[in-house]
Each structure stands twice: as structure tokens, then as C-alpha cells.
Amino acid sequence: MNDVVWAQFRSCSGRLIERPVQQLRGEKLEECAGVWEPPRYRGRRAITTWWRPADRAGHVGCATLGALEAAISLEFDPQVTAFASWPVRLFRAGSSDGYVPDFFARLRNGQACVLVRRPSGGAASGEAWGRTLKLVTAAGAQAGWQVRVHEGDETVVTRNRQRLARYRHERMACPDTARALREVFTGPRPFDNGIQASGLPPLRTAACGLHLIWRGELLIDWSRPFAPGHSLVWTRQEAL
């Protein structure tokens, strides 16, 4: 029984419930309120941020800037349909230790996904992280959840996502403009050049173009810093 992972979560009415994690296969934890929030006290060095996924009423909490990066990566993933912060606490019966994963997500195929952040520095190789990873992995195996570990490194891809995330909202979309841009970028050309060649109002057209890049309908080389004046953009063939 010591190998069984337990979970604490909130019902739709907000009541705390504890069950073996294997009984949570049908629970939509991505719709549940959190069981934890970062402590607030004077001198706290971590930065808590509330991130609003595109075109959804609620927010998700990010205890650190690393968690914010992870939230952006979840929203960028086209397979993720919804996610929530801190909706479940994992623990073993009789143990005072427990762990609250950063995010719980639902994938397009219906599978649940738990995302945890690898700690920075020496903590990533410490015993505490090893125990945490073992606990989350066991919970994933027992509940049928996918487990993701967000490395949180400062890559060019991460910085590009952060920059383009401001254009993730559907209010940036315009079907007529999108059609014109897909034709303009049939072959690779610099982003600003294509916006100018479209003959459409530049600011609104650029916003729509950046929204299409976020959605993956227009393509860029994500391994290079995105610079509108120089970065090549082209249309995904499936979008033509």
C-alpha cells in the first residue's frame, strides 16, 4: 500500500477530497480550483504571475518566471486544449511529504498531462527533486497521466514564444487578411516585406500575421531570434 499515490483535489463545490490517484482517471482536474497558492510574505524573491490563456475567462497561476515559461509552452502546444495550475496535491499514505505539480492539462486526444518544472542549479540533482520526480512518475503510471518535465532553459525558441504570445488571442485573427497573407508568403520572404507587399493596413495586418505564426499557419525558423525586418516567413502547405 505504500506504493499507492494519493491525491488531494477540490470538487466542483470547492470541497477538498482525498482519493488514491488511480481513481482520478475520469476527473477533469483542468477545471478544478487550486489546492495551493504561493505564500505571500515580505521579502519573497519569487515572482508570482497570473497568466490568462487565450480567449478563456480564467487565469492560471505561475509561482515563478520559470513556471510562466512552462505555461506559455503549454498554450503554444496545439495538442493542449486546457490547463490549470495547482489543482492536485500528490502524496503517499502516512507521509508528511507531498507535492503540487505546476500544471494539469488536457490533450486533444482526451489524455491528461501533468507538467512539473525541473528546479534550477544544484537542486536539479538533489535528493528532494529525485523523490519528487519518482512520486509524480508513479502517479502518472497509476492514473494514466502523461508526465512532462519542463527544463526551463533560456533558448531562442522560448524567447520567440514569449514575444509572440501577445498575439495568441483570436481577436488578432481576420479570415480575409489571413487569406491574403497565405498568398503573399507562398514562398519565403522577410515578414515586414510581406506585410508591405500585401497592400493592407500595416498594423492590423502585422498583428494578424504574427497570430498566424503563433498558430503555425505561417512558418518561421524557431531556432533563430525572430526579427520582423529580416526573418523569413512562409506558408504551411496544408494552409494553402
N, C-alpha and C positions, 0 to 999 in steps of 0.2 A: 504493500500500500504506500510505502514511502516514495515509490517511483511515480505515483499519480500526482499530476499537477492540478492544482485547484485554481479557480478564477473567481474574482470578485468583480461584479459589474452592477449597473443600475438598470432597473426595469423601466418601462415607458413612463411609469408614475414617479420615478426617481428613487424607488426603494432599493437599498443595497441587497444583492443576492450573492450567495456563495454556492458554487457547484464544481464538481470535477470538470476540467476543461473539455473532456471528451463529450460532455452533454451540451456544449455550446455550438455544435455544428450548424444548427438551424437559427442561431441568434444573429440578428443584424446589428452587430456592435457598432458598425459605422453610423448608426442612427441613434446611439445611446449617448447620454451625457457622461462627462468625465468622472472618474473616481479620484482624481488627483489634480492639483494645480501647483505650480511652482511657489514655494514660500516667498513671502514678501517681507523684507526687512531692510533696515537702513544699512547701507554698505554692500548690498548684494551686487556681485560683479557680473553675473549672467544677465542677459538681456531677454526679457520675455516679450514676444511679439504675437499678435493675433492676426492670422492670415485668412483672408476671405477667398475661398475657391471661386472661380469664375461663375457668375450667374447663379449662385446659391445664397440663400438667406443667412446661413450660419457661418461661423468662423471656426478655425482650428487654432489651437494654442501651440506655440513654439517656445520651448523653455530657453533655447539658446539660438545663436545665429546659425549654428550647425543644424539644428532642427528645422530652421527656416529653409535652408538649402534642401533638406530632405523633403519638406512639404512641396517645394517647387518641383522637385524631381517627380513626386507622385502626380502632381497636377499635369505635368508635361507628358506623362506616360499615357498613350491613347488607350491602354488596356485597363486603366483605373477609372471607375465610374463614380466613386465616392470614397471619402476617407474622413476619419475623425481622430482627435487627439485624446490620449489617455483614457479610453473607455473601459479598460480592463486591467486588473492587478493580478499578476501570476504569483503563486506561492505553493509550497509543499506543506502538507498537513503536519502540524506540530513544529513548524519552523517559524521563527520570528522574521526571517528574511523574506522579502518579496520584491517584485519588480514590475513597474508600469511601463510597457512599451510606448514609444513616442507616438506611433500611429497605427490605426487599424483600418485597412482599406478593403474595398470590394472590387474585384476584377470583372471585366466584361463577360467572362465565361461563367460567372457566379461564384468562383472560388474566393475565399477570404485570404487576406495577406496581412501579416504583421511586419512592421518596419521598426528596426532599432538602429540607433546610431552607435558606431564604434567610437569609444572615447578617444580623445587626443593624447598625444605624448605617451609617457610610460604607463599610464592607466590601461592602454590598449593591450598590454601584455601582462597585466597584473592578474592576481587570483580572483579578484572581485568580478572583473569582466568575464573571465573564464566561467565562473559559476553562473553569471547572468546569461551568457550565450548558451550554456548547457540547459538552463531552465527554459529559455524561450524555444530552443530547438525541440526539447521534449514536449512542450506544449503544442508546438506546431504539428509534431508527429501524432499526438493523441487527438487533436481536434481537426486534423486535416487542413491546417492552415499553411500557406506558403510563408516562409520566413525570409525577409530581406535584411541585409546588414548594409547600412549606408556608411560608406567610408569617410565622406565629408572632406575630401581633399580639394584644394583650390585649383581646379582645372579650368581650361579655357571653355569647355562645354558648360561647366557650372556658371561661369560669368556670363556667357551668352544667354543662358536660360534666365538668369536674374534680370538681365537687361530687357529681354523680350517678353517677360512675364507681364509687364504692364499693359501689353496689347492682347492678353488672353481673353478678354471679355467679348461676348457676342455683339456688344454694341459697336465694336470696331468693324464688324462684317457688313458687306454690301454685295449682294449677288451680282449686280451689273458691273461694279468695279472689279470684283474678283474674276469675272469672265474676261474682262479686258486685260487684266494683269497676267492671266494664264497665257493669253496670246502673245503679249509683249515679251514674256520670259520663256518663250518656247525654246530658245537657245540661251546659254549662259551669258549674262551681261551684268555690269555693276548695278546695284539696287537703285541708286539715285538716277542713273542714266535711264533705267527702265521706267521709273516714275515720271520722269520728264517726257519720255517718248510716248507715254500713254495719252498725253494731252488733257488729262483730267486734273481737277483741283489738287495741287500737290500735297497739302497737309492731310486731307481726308484720304487721299489715295495711298499715301505712305503708311498711314495707320492701318488701312485695310491690308496692305502688302505685308506689314510686319505681323499682323494677325494670321495671315496665310502661312507665313514662315513658322509661327508658333504651332499651327495646326498640322504642319507637314505637307501642305498642298503646294507651297513653294519651297525649294530646297536650297540649302547653303552648306558650306564646308564647316561643320560644327567644331572641327579641331583647330580652326583659326579664329582669332578675335573678329567679331562682326563689325565692319565699318561700312556704313551705307554708301560712302563715296567710292569704295574700292571693292568690296566683297561681291563676288559673283553670285547671282541668283538664277535659278532655272525651275521650270515647272515639272512637277512629278507627272510621269506619263499617264498614270491612272486618272489624273485630274483633267486631262485634255478632253 
